[in-house]
Structure formats: C-alpha cells, structure tokens
Amino acid sequence: MKVYLDDVRDTPEGWVRVYWPDEAIELLKTGEVTEISLDHDLGDDNRGTGYDVLLWLEREVVVAGRTPPKMKVHSANTAAGLRMEQAIATIMRLSRGS
C-alpha cells in the first residue's frame, strides 16, 4: 500500500490518503505500507506534522527492528522539508545497520 499524508493536495491515483500523522502511523503499524509520501504542514501543528511520522519510524527502526518503506517528502515548507530529508537519510542508515 502507498500512503499519502497531506491536508490539501489531490491524492495521486493508487495511493491511500491520510490527513494526520496518527492515521499514517496506524497504517505503518500494519506492515503493509510499501511507500509513504509526506507533507510537513498539515493545518494543525497540535495534531502533528509529517516529521512526527518520521520520528516514529526512526524509533521503530531502532527499537523494534522495523524495515522502513520507501519514503519521500512533498512539502512546500523548504526548511522542514530539508529536516525531513535528513531524517529519512538517518532512518535508512539505521535500518541498514540493524
């Protein structure tokens, strides 16, 4: 399954749309997510951002040995997007080391 986390953009064909980090994480927990595309700003920072999904994934890779799906960022927030790309690089490095 391909998961698309975003609050405003149209969902690409063939992707499952979620609006909040907790929804994305619930799908990731199933182990059926093969790819995830993340926006950072989701309209309510109190509910979380795309970066929160990456923090959860990083912890899961380290603690539970979870294999991460293919990950990409589609955020218009340049600074947050760069931080998310760095998090993805760290997750991939950690997953290769486990």
N, C-alpha and C positions, 0 to 999 in steps of 0.2 A: 504494500500500500504506500502511496505517495501522499504526504501530508503538507498542506499549505496553510501556514499561520499568517493571517492578515486580517485587518479590520475594514479595509476599503477597496482594495484591488479586486478585480474579477478573478475567479478561481480558474486556473488552467484546466483544460479538459483532461480527465483521467486522475485528477487529484481530489483528495478529501479535504474539505475546507474546515478549519477551526479558527475561532476568534480569540481564544485566550490560552495562555501558557498551560494552565491545568488541563485543558482539553487535549493539547498536544502531548503532554506527559502521559495522560491516561492511554492514549493510542500507542505511544512508545513502549509503555509497560507491557503491551500485548506481545511484543517481539515481532510483529508483522509489518512494521514500518521499514521500507527499503530506502526511502528518500524523504528528506524534510527540507522545506524552503521556509525561511524565517524572516519576518518583518520585525523591526525593533519596537517602534512606537505603535501601540495598539489602542490608543484613545483613552486609557485609564491606567496610569502607572501604578495605582494601588492594586490593580488586578495582575500586574506584572508586564514584562516585556519579552521579546524573543530571546534576549540574553539570559533570562531566567531558565528557559528551556535548556540552553547550553550549560548553565551551571549545574542543573540536574543531571544532564548527560555525563558531564565530567565526573561528578561524584559516583554515578553508576558504573562508569568505566573503571574507576579506581577501586571502589568498594566491592562491587558485585561482578566485576569482570565482563560487563555488558559490552557487546560489539556494537559500535555506533552505526547508524545508517549513513548513507551519503547525505551530506549537509551542504546547504548553500544559503546565502543571505540575499534578500531583495529589498533591503531597507533604503529609503531615501535619506536617512539620517547618516551622514558621512562618518562622523566621529564614532557613533555607536556601531555602525556597520564595520568599521575597521576593528573595533574591540571584539565584535562577534567573530570576524575572520580569524583574529588571533586566538580566540577561544577554540574555534574549530581546529586550528593547527595544533593546539595543545592537546585536545581530545584525541586527534589522530595519532599524535606522537605517543600519548599514554596507552592507547589501545594496541599499538604495535609492540610496546614494551611489556604488555601483560601476557 
